[in-house]
Amino acid sequence: MWVDHGLVFPYQSGGPLYGANVTKALKKVLKANGLPEKRFHDPRHTGATNMAALGADMRVIQEVLGHTDYGFTVSVYAHSDRDRERKNADAMGGFLRG
């Protein structure tokens, strides 16, 4: 019996999907298509890393990911911020040198 829980990707009954089943299905699809094994969580991390690399504010990334602790978000994704800062500093140095 279907019960609408307002989920984006519900199980056949409308309830939540179970992580282990999602990961198992993902690995099966990846293997069948000759792709490397990935965790279901990996695209989330890649998306957040790309957001940081493109200059998104860490508070925005925190909100998108649903982290309650800003410090956690910064500790995981700050490397992208440092890379961006380094590129900006190099660009400014090039500009100042002419």
C-alpha positions in Angstrom: 0.0 0.0 0.0 1.4 3.4 -1.0 1.8 6.0 1.7 3.0 9.4 0.5 5.7 10.7 2.8 6.7 13.5 0.4 10.1 11.9 -0.4 11.9 12.6 -3.7 13.1 9.1 -4.1 10.8 6.8 -2.2 10.7 3.0 -1.9 7.8 1.3 -3.8 5.6 1.8 -0.7 6.3 5.5 -0.5 8.6 5.1 2.5 12.3 5.9 2.7 14.9 3.9 0.8 17.5 2.0 2.9 21.0 3.1 2.4 22.5 -0.4 2.1 20.0 -1.3 -0.7 20.7 2.0 -2.6 24.5 1.4 -2.4 24.0 -2.3 -3.5 21.9 -1.2 -6.5 24.4 1.6 -7.4 27.4 -0.8 -7.3 25.5 -3.3 -9.5 24.8 -0.6 -12.1 28.3 0.7 -12.1 29.8 -2.8 -12.5 27.4 -3.6 -15.3 28.6 -0.5 -17.1 32.3 -1.0 -16.5 32.6 1.9 -14.2 34.7 2.1 -11.0 33.0 1.3 -7.7 31.8 4.4 -5.8 29.9 4.9 -2.6 26.4 6.5 -3.0 27.7 9.4 -0.8 30.6 10.3 -3.2 28.6 12.5 -5.6 27.4 14.6 -2.6 31.0 15.2 -1.6 32.0 15.9 -5.2 29.2 18.4 -5.6 30.2 20.2 -2.4 33.8 20.3 -3.4 32.9 21.7 -6.8 30.7 24.4 -5.2 33.6 25.4 -3.0 36.0 25.5 -6.0 33.6 27.7 -7.9 33.5 30.2 -5.0 30.3 29.3 -3.2 30.3 30.7 0.3 30.9 28.0 3.0 27.7 29.0 4.7 25.8 28.2 1.5 27.5 24.8 1.2 26.7 24.1 4.9 23.1 24.8 4.2 22.9 22.8 1.0 24.5 19.8 2.8 22.4 20.2 5.9 25.4 20.3 8.2 24.5 21.7 11.6 28.1 22.5 12.4 29.8 25.2 10.2 33.2 24.1 11.5 32.6 20.6 10.1 31.8 21.9 6.7 34.9 24.2 6.7 37.2 21.4 7.9 36.1 19.1 5.1 35.9 21.6 2.2 38.3 24.4 3.1 41.0 22.9 0.9 38.9 24.0 -2.1 38.7 27.5 -0.6 42.5 27.6 -0.2 43.0 26.4 -3.8 40.7 29.2 -5.0 42.5 31.8 -2.8 45.9 30.6 -4.2 44.6 31.0 -7.8 43.3 34.4 -7.1 46.6 35.5 -5.5 48.5 34.2 -8.5 46.1 36.1 -10.9 46.6 39.3 -8.9 50.4 38.8 -8.9 50.3 38.4 -12.7 48.2 41.5 -13.0 50.6 43.6 -10.8 53.6 42.4 -12.7 52.0 43.5 -15.9 
